Amino acid sequence: MAKHGKYLFVVNPKATKVDIKNAFRQLYGVPASKVNIVQQTPKTRMVRRGLPLVKRKPVKRAIITTKGQKTVDVYKQ
């Protein structure tokens, strides 16, 4: 995805697209052209006696696309 100027980050569940876009620009100095949000819902399954067991926690991820296919060294910081 980095070849195409797209980066995936796990973000705060309360963060908005504007917050994520501003934080990305502040951290890496590269403007983001588009921010997509993917929310993973908690997956539950039933165990003995009908008691629910939560297997997976809810996660909010942001896919950030940079302008003009600019690359960002994410591991530098």
A tleap script that builds the chain and sets N, CA, C and O, in Angstrom:
source leaprc.protein.ff14SB
mol = sequence {
  NMET ALA LYS HIE GLY LYS TYR LEU PHE VAL
  VAL ASN PRO LYS ALA THR LYS VAL ASP ILE
  LYS ASN ALA PHE ARG GLN LEU TYR GLY VAL
  PRO ALA SER LYS VAL ASN ILE VAL GLN GLN
  THR PRO LYS THR ARG MET VAL ARG ARG GLY
  LEU PRO LEU VAL LYS ARG LYS PRO VAL LYS
  ARG ALA ILE ILE THR THR LYS GLY GLN LYS
  THR VAL ASP VAL TYR LYS CGLN
}
set mol.1.N position { 0.806 -1.185 0.000 }
set mol.1.CA position { 0.000 0.000 0.000 }
set mol.1.C position { 0.856 1.258 0.000 }
set mol.1.O position { 0.439 2.288 -0.531 }
set mol.2.N position { 2.045 1.190 0.587 }
set mol.2.CA position { 2.893 2.374 0.646 }
set mol.2.C position { 3.343 2.806 -0.748 }
set mol.2.O position { 3.605 3.987 -0.973 }
set mol.3.N position { 3.434 1.860 -1.687 }
set mol.3.CA position { 3.801 2.217 -3.060 }
set mol.3.C position { 2.763 3.140 -3.680 }
set mol.3.O position { 3.090 3.995 -4.502 }
set mol.4.N position { 1.514 2.961 -3.281 }
set mol.4.CA position { 0.422 3.748 -3.837 }
set mol.4.C position { 0.100 4.967 -2.987 }
set mol.4.O position { -0.888 5.654 -3.245 }
set mol.5.N position { 0.918 5.246 -1.978 }
set mol.5.CA position { 0.699 6.410 -1.129 }
set mol.5.C position { -0.394 6.210 -0.100 }
set mol.5.O position { -1.014 7.183 0.331 }
set mol.6.N position { -0.650 4.964 0.309 }
set mol.6.CA position { -1.681 4.680 1.310 }
set mol.6.C position { -1.029 4.078 2.546 }
set mol.6.O position { -0.145 3.226 2.448 }
set mol.7.N position { -1.482 4.536 3.712 }
set mol.7.CA position { -0.925 4.086 4.981 }
set mol.7.C position { -2.065 3.734 5.926 }
set mol.7.O position { -3.095 4.409 5.942 }
set mol.8.N position { -1.882 2.678 6.714 }
set mol.8.CA position { -2.903 2.196 7.630 }
set mol.8.C position { -2.433 2.424 9.062 }
set mol.8.O position { -1.325 2.033 9.429 }
set mol.9.N position { -3.288 3.064 9.874 }
set mol.9.CA position { -2.971 3.343 11.268 }
set mol.9.C position { -4.144 2.932 12.147 }
set mol.9.O position { -5.300 3.057 11.744 }
set mol.10.N position { -3.846 2.442 13.345 }
set mol.10.CA position { -4.870 2.221 14.361 }
set mol.10.C position { -5.005 3.532 15.118 }
set mol.10.O position { -4.013 4.074 15.606 }
set mol.11.N position { -6.232 4.046 15.221 }
set mol.11.CA position { -6.455 5.362 15.816 }
set mol.11.C position { -7.410 5.258 17.001 }
set mol.11.O position { -8.027 4.221 17.241 }
set mol.12.N position { -7.509 6.356 17.727 }
set mol.12.CA position { -8.422 6.469 18.855 }
set mol.12.C position { -9.863 6.324 18.355 }
set mol.12.O position { -10.213 6.912 17.332 }
set mol.13.N position { -10.700 5.558 19.050 }
set mol.13.CA position { -12.082 5.380 18.589 }
set mol.13.C position { -12.890 6.674 18.521 }
set mol.13.O position { -13.883 6.734 17.796 }
set mol.14.N position { -12.491 7.699 19.251 }
set mol.14.CA position { -13.223 8.965 19.244 }
set mol.14.C position { -12.684 9.958 18.216 }
set mol.14.O position { -13.246 11.042 18.060 }
set mol.15.N position { -11.614 9.612 17.518 }
set mol.15.CA position { -11.005 10.522 16.545 }
set mol.15.C position { -11.863 10.629 15.291 }
set mol.15.O position { -12.432 9.642 14.824 }
set mol.16.N position { -11.947 11.852 14.753 }
set mol.16.CA position { -12.685 12.082 13.515 }
set mol.16.C position { -11.707 12.114 12.348 }
set mol.16.O position { -10.492 12.091 12.543 }
set mol.17.N position { -12.250 12.168 11.126 }
set mol.17.CA position { -11.396 12.227 9.942 }
set mol.17.C position { -10.541 13.485 9.943 }
set mol.17.O position { -9.375 13.447 9.550 }
set mol.18.N position { -11.113 14.594 10.382 }
set mol.18.CA position { -10.375 15.863 10.415 }
set mol.18.C position { -9.245 15.789 11.437 }
set mol.18.O position { -8.141 16.261 11.167 }
set mol.19.N position { -9.506 15.202 12.611 }
set mol.19.CA position { -8.468 15.036 13.626 }
set mol.19.C position { -7.314 14.184 13.101 }
set mol.19.O position { -6.146 14.510 13.311 }
set mol.20.N position { -7.647 13.099 12.422 }
set mol.20.CA position { -6.632 12.187 11.895 }
set mol.20.C position { -5.807 12.874 10.813 }
set mol.20.O position { -4.586 12.728 10.769 }
set mol.21.N position { -6.474 13.620 9.946 }
set mol.21.CA position { -5.792 14.326 8.858 }
set mol.21.C position { -4.816 15.368 9.408 }
set mol.21.O position { -3.692 15.488 8.921 }
set mol.22.N position { -5.249 16.121 10.424 }
set mol.22.CA position { -4.388 17.138 11.030 }
set mol.22.C position { -3.210 16.511 11.769 }
set mol.22.O position { -2.092 17.021 11.693 }
set mol.23.N position { -3.446 15.415 12.481 }
set mol.23.CA position { -2.372 14.745 13.214 }
set mol.23.C position { -1.335 14.159 12.257 }
set mol.23.O position { -0.138 14.213 12.537 }
set mol.24.N position { -1.780 13.603 11.139 }
set mol.24.CA position { -0.859 13.037 10.154 }
set mol.24.C position { 0.041 14.124 9.570 }
set mol.24.O position { 1.246 13.926 9.412 }
set mol.25.N position { -0.552 15.267 9.252 }
set mol.25.CA position { 0.238 16.372 8.695 }
set mol.25.C position { 1.232 16.906 9.725 }
set mol.25.O position { 2.362 17.255 9.384 }
set mol.26.N position { 0.805 16.966 10.985 }
set mol.26.CA position { 1.668 17.478 12.045 }
set mol.26.C position { 2.833 16.523 12.330 }
set mol.26.O position { 3.955 16.971 12.570 }
set mol.27.N position { 2.577 15.228 12.306 }
set mol.27.CA position { 3.621 14.249 12.612 }
set mol.27.C position { 4.623 14.059 11.476 }
set mol.27.O position { 5.830 14.005 11.710 }
set mol.28.N position { 4.119 13.958 10.247 }
set mol.28.CA position { 4.979 13.593 9.129 }
set mol.28.C position { 5.253 14.731 8.156 }
set mol.28.O position { 6.113 14.591 7.286 }
set mol.29.N position { 4.553 15.847 8.276 }
set mol.29.CA position { 4.792 16.987 7.396 }
set mol.29.C position { 4.320 16.788 5.972 }
set mol.29.O position { 4.728 17.532 5.080 }
set mol.30.N position { 3.475 15.808 5.740 }
set mol.30.CA position { 2.948 15.515 4.408 }
set mol.30.C position { 1.429 15.655 4.467 }
set mol.30.O position { 0.796 15.065 5.342 }
set mol.31.N position { 0.831 16.424 3.552 }
set mol.31.CA position { -0.628 16.560 3.581 }
set mol.31.C position { -1.324 15.286 3.101 }
set mol.31.O position { -0.857 14.621 2.177 }
set mol.32.N position { -2.425 14.964 3.732 }
set mol.32.CA position { -3.224 13.800 3.345 }
set mol.32.C position { -4.351 14.262 2.435 }
set mol.32.O position { -5.039 15.238 2.734 }
set mol.33.N position { -4.536 13.561 1.331 }
set mol.33.CA position { -5.608 13.948 0.417 }
set mol.33.C position { -6.928 13.283 0.792 }
set mol.33.O position { -7.997 13.841 0.546 }
set mol.34.N position { -6.858 12.093 1.386 }
set mol.34.CA position { -8.080 11.367 1.698 }
set mol.34.C position { -7.877 10.521 2.946 }
set mol.34.O position { -6.810 9.940 3.145 }
set mol.35.N position { -8.904 10.456 3.785 }
set mol.35.CA position { -8.876 9.616 4.985 }
set mol.35.C position { -10.114 8.732 4.968 }
set mol.35.O position { -11.240 9.230 4.936 }
set mol.36.N position { -9.905 7.425 4.991 }
set mol.36.CA position { -11.004 6.461 5.071 }
set mol.36.C position { -10.943 5.771 6.430 }
set mol.36.O position { -9.862 5.471 6.938 }
set mol.37.N position { -12.108 5.527 7.007 }
set mol.37.CA position { -12.201 4.910 8.323 }
set mol.37.C position { -12.761 3.495 8.180 }
set mol.37.O position { -13.732 3.265 7.459 }
set mol.38.N position { -12.124 2.548 8.888 }
set mol.38.CA position { -12.603 1.169 8.942 }
set mol.38.C position { -12.783 0.823 10.415 }
set mol.38.O position { -11.828 0.861 11.189 }
set mol.39.N position { -14.011 0.486 10.796 }
set mol.39.CA position { -14.277 0.122 12.180 }
set mol.39.C position { -14.542 -1.370 12.271 }
set mol.39.O position { -15.448 -1.899 11.627 }
set mol.40.N position { -13.732 -2.036 13.085 }
set mol.40.CA position { -13.880 -3.471 13.285 }
set mol.40.C position { -14.755 -3.673 14.517 }
set mol.40.O position { -14.386 -3.251 15.613 }
set mol.41.N position { -15.885 -4.302 14.353 }
set mol.41.CA position { -16.795 -4.526 15.466 }
set mol.41.C position { -16.304 -5.684 16.322 }
set mol.41.O position { -15.602 -6.568 15.832 }
set mol.42.N position { -16.673 -5.680 17.606 }
set mol.42.CA position { -16.237 -6.794 18.448 }
set mol.42.C position { -16.937 -8.082 18.039 }
set mol.42.O position { -18.154 -8.109 17.851 }
set mol.43.N position { -16.171 -9.127 17.907 }
set mol.43.CA position { -16.727 -10.420 17.512 }
set mol.43.C position { -17.013 -11.222 18.781 }
set mol.43.O position { -16.138 -11.382 19.632 }
set mol.44.N position { -18.215 -11.713 18.900 }
set mol.44.CA position { -18.578 -12.508 20.069 }
set mol.44.C position { -18.964 -13.912 19.631 }
set mol.44.O position { -19.383 -14.137 18.495 }
set mol.45.N position { -18.815 -14.830 20.540 }
set mol.45.CA position { -19.276 -16.187 20.273 }
set mol.45.C position { -19.848 -16.754 21.564 }
set mol.45.O position { -19.480 -16.333 22.661 }
set mol.46.N position { -20.726 -17.687 21.420 }
set mol.46.CA position { -21.382 -18.281 22.577 }
set mol.46.C position { -20.554 -19.462 23.084 }
set mol.46.O position { -19.991 -20.232 22.306 }
set mol.47.N position { -20.500 -19.578 24.400 }
set mol.47.CA position { -19.824 -20.715 25.021 }
set mol.47.C position { -20.867 -21.501 25.815 }
set mol.47.O position { -22.066 -21.321 25.607 }
set mol.48.N position { -20.441 -22.331 26.679 }
set mol.48.CA position { -21.369 -23.173 27.447 }
set mol.48.C position { -22.435 -22.359 28.176 }
set mol.48.O position { -22.187 -21.244 28.635 }
set mol.49.N position { -23.575 -22.920 28.267 }
set mol.49.CA position { -24.716 -22.360 29.006 }
set mol.49.C position { -25.153 -20.998 28.476 }
set mol.49.O position { -25.777 -20.227 29.206 }
set mol.50.N position { -24.840 -20.692 27.228 }
set mol.50.CA position { -25.322 -19.463 26.612 }
set mol.50.C position { -24.627 -18.195 27.055 }
set mol.50.O position { -25.130 -17.102 26.795 }
set mol.51.N position { -23.494 -18.304 27.709 }
set mol.51.CA position { -22.776 -17.108 28.147 }
set mol.51.C position { -21.953 -16.556 26.981 }
set mol.51.O position { -21.208 -17.305 26.349 }
set mol.52.N position { -22.074 -15.258 26.685 }
set mol.52.CA position { -21.282 -14.703 25.579 }
set mol.52.C position { -19.821 -14.506 25.986 }
set mol.52.O position { -19.528 -14.113 27.115 }
set mol.53.N position { -18.934 -14.777 25.073 }
set mol.53.CA position { -17.509 -14.585 25.292 }
set mol.53.C position { -17.001 -13.677 24.187 }
set mol.53.O position { -17.114 -14.020 23.010 }
set mol.54.N position { -16.451 -12.538 24.535 }
set mol.54.CA position { -15.941 -11.603 23.538 }
set mol.54.C position { -14.553 -12.058 23.124 }
set mol.54.O position { -13.667 -12.208 23.966 }
set mol.55.N position { -14.362 -12.277 21.837 }
set mol.55.CA position { -13.088 -12.768 21.325 }
set mol.55.C position { -12.196 -11.653 20.809 }
set mol.55.O position { -10.971 -11.750 20.875 }
set mol.56.N position { -12.816 -10.584 20.290 }
set mol.56.CA position { -12.039 -9.553 19.610 }
set mol.56.C position { -12.523 -8.186 20.082 }
set mol.56.O position { -13.727 -7.950 20.180 }
set mol.57.N position { -11.595 -7.297 20.369 }
set mol.57.CA position { -11.946 -5.953 20.813 }
set mol.57.C position { -12.265 -5.072 19.611 }
set mol.57.O position { -11.773 -5.321 18.510 }
set mol.58.N position { -13.094 -4.035 19.818 }
set mol.58.CA position { -13.370 -3.116 18.703 }
set mol.58.C position { -12.137 -2.276 18.387 }
set mol.58.O position { -11.448 -1.809 19.293 }
set mol.59.N position { -11.865 -2.088 17.100 }
set mol.59.CA position { -10.689 -1.342 16.650 }
set mol.59.C position { -11.123 -0.370 15.560 }
set mol.59.O position { -11.945 -0.701 14.706 }
set mol.60.N position { -10.560 0.828 15.604 }
set mol.60.CA position { -10.824 1.814 14.556 }
set mol.60.C position { -9.514 2.049 13.814 }
set mol.60.O position { -8.499 2.394 14.418 }
set mol.61.N position { -9.550 1.858 12.494 }
set mol.61.CA position { -8.357 2.034 11.667 }
set mol.61.C position { -8.605 3.143 10.662 }
set mol.61.O position { -9.732 3.361 10.219 }
set mol.62.N position { -7.531 3.842 10.309 }
set mol.62.CA position { -7.624 4.901 9.309 }
set mol.62.C position { -6.692 4.560 8.157 }
set mol.62.O position { -5.521 4.246 8.372 }
set mol.63.N position { -7.208 4.623 6.939 }
set mol.63.CA position { -6.397 4.468 5.734 }
set mol.63.C position { -6.194 5.866 5.178 }
set mol.63.O position { -7.145 6.519 4.749 }
set mol.64.N position { -4.945 6.322 5.189 }
set mol.64.CA position { -4.622 7.686 4.781 }
set mol.64.C position { -3.926 7.652 3.432 }
set mol.64.O position { -2.939 6.939 3.253 }
set mol.65.N position { -4.444 8.426 2.482 }
set mol.65.CA position { -3.860 8.557 1.155 }
set mol.65.C position { -3.166 9.903 1.073 }
set mol.65.O position { -3.759 10.933 1.394 }
set mol.66.N position { -1.894 9.900 0.638 }
set mol.66.CA position { -1.143 11.148 0.532 }
set mol.66.C position { -1.344 11.776 -0.835 }
set mol.66.O position { -1.687 11.103 -1.806 }
set mol.67.N position { -1.124 13.075 -0.888 }
set mol.67.CA position { -1.283 13.806 -2.144 }
set mol.67.C position { -0.091 13.542 -3.053 }
set mol.67.O position { 1.051 13.548 -2.594 }
set mol.68.N position { -0.342 13.315 -4.316 }
set mol.68.CA position { 0.718 13.177 -5.307 }
set mol.68.C position { 1.615 11.980 -5.120 }
set mol.68.O position { 2.770 12.005 -5.547 }
set mol.69.N position { 1.112 10.919 -4.486 }
set mol.69.CA position { 1.889 9.689 -4.288 }
set mol.69.C position { 3.175 9.936 -3.501 }
set mol.69.O position { 4.176 9.261 -3.743 }
set mol.70.N position { 3.171 10.883 -2.568 }
set mol.70.CA position { 4.354 11.133 -1.738 }
set mol.70.C position { 4.524 9.989 -0.742 }
set mol.70.O position { 3.544 9.435 -0.243 }
set mol.71.N position { 5.783 9.642 -0.459 }
set mol.71.CA position { 6.056 8.568 0.485 }
set mol.71.C position { 6.414 9.152 1.844 }
set mol.71.O position { 6.930 10.265 1.944 }
set mol.72.N position { 6.133 8.386 2.876 }
set mol.72.CA position { 6.393 8.794 4.246 }
set mol.72.C position { 7.173 7.677 4.915 }
set mol.72.O position { 6.813 6.506 4.794 }
set mol.73.N position { 8.247 8.035 5.625 }
set mol.73.CA position { 9.015 7.047 6.366 }
set mol.73.C position { 8.382 6.910 7.747 }
set mol.73.O position { 8.701 7.672 8.660 }
set mol.74.N position { 7.498 5.952 7.896 }
set mol.74.CA position { 6.738 5.782 9.127 }
set mol.74.C position { 7.621 5.242 10.242 }
set mol.74.O position { 7.410 5.589 11.404 }
set mol.75.N position { 8.591 4.414 9.930 }
set mol.75.CA position { 9.418 3.766 10.939 }
set mol.75.C position { 10.530 4.656 11.458 }
set mol.75.O position { 11.183 4.307 12.441 }
set mol.76.N position { 10.765 5.795 10.826 }
set mol.76.CA position { 11.833 6.696 11.251 }
set mol.76.C position { 11.543 7.271 12.626 }
set mol.76.O position { 12.453 7.446 13.437 }
set mol.77.N position { 10.275 7.565 12.888 }
set mol.77.CA position { 9.924 8.206 14.152 }
set mol.77.C position { 9.611 7.186 15.139 }
set mol.77.O position { 9.287 7.510 16.282 }
savepdb mol mol.pdb
quit
